[in-house]
Amino acid sequence: MSEPIDVPIADDVIRLGQFLKLANLIDSGAEAKTVIAEGLVRVNDEVELRRGRQLQTGDIVTLAGHKARVSAG
């Protein structure tokens, strides 16, 4: 698996569904809902089923072998 790419966010926190789109890991909010509900998304190496999960700087999101790290904007 590759090293995570850093994805800067404007605020202190971001919701998981929004971050997946921002990091270009998915194309739409509907797709976010699906991949999260199916247990395909991991946050800090733990399966996350909540689309509204608040992510903070340093959190690493993994989907389909791609990793993205939340970084300060």
C-alpha positions in Angstrom: 0.0 0.0 0.0 1.2 3.5 -0.8 2.2 6.3 1.5 -0.7 8.6 2.3 -1.2 11.8 0.4 -1.7 15.0 2.4 -5.0 16.7 1.8 -5.3 20.1 3.4 -8.6 21.2 5.0 -9.8 24.8 5.6 -11.2 24.2 9.1 -10.1 22.3 12.2 -12.4 19.3 11.4 -14.1 17.8 8.4 -16.7 15.1 8.1 -15.6 11.8 6.6 -18.0 11.9 3.6 -16.8 15.4 2.7 -13.1 14.4 3.1 -13.5 11.4 0.8 -14.7 13.8 -2.0 -12.1 16.4 -1.2 -9.3 13.8 -1.4 -10.7 12.5 -4.7 -11.2 9.0 -3.3 -14.8 9.0 -4.5 -16.9 11.0 -7.0 -20.1 11.9 -5.1 -21.8 12.0 -1.7 -24.0 9.1 -2.7 -20.9 7.0 -3.3 -19.5 8.1 0.1 -22.7 6.8 1.7 -22.3 3.5 -0.1 -18.6 2.7 0.5 -18.9 3.8 4.2 -22.0 1.6 4.8 -20.3 -1.4 3.2 -17.4 -1.1 5.6 -14.9 -0.3 2.9 -13.5 2.9 4.6 -10.9 2.8 7.4 -9.9 5.7 9.6 -6.6 5.2 11.4 -6.8 1.5 10.5 -10.2 0.9 11.9 -13.4 0.4 9.9 -15.6 3.4 10.1 -19.4 3.2 9.4 -20.3 6.8 10.3 -20.4 9.2 7.3 -20.5 12.1 9.7 -17.4 11.1 11.6 -15.3 14.2 12.5 -11.8 14.0 11.1 -8.9 16.0 12.5 -5.4 16.8 11.3 -3.3 13.7 11.2 -6.2 11.2 10.7 -5.5 8.8 7.9 -8.4 7.6 5.7 -8.0 4.4 3.6 -10.2 3.3 0.7 -9.4 0.7 -1.9 -5.7 0.7 -1.2 -5.4 4.5 -1.4 -4.5 6.6 1.7 -5.2 10.2 2.4 -4.0 12.1 5.5 -5.9 15.1 6.9 -3.5 18.1 7.0 -3.9 21.7 8.1 -4.8 24.1 5.4 
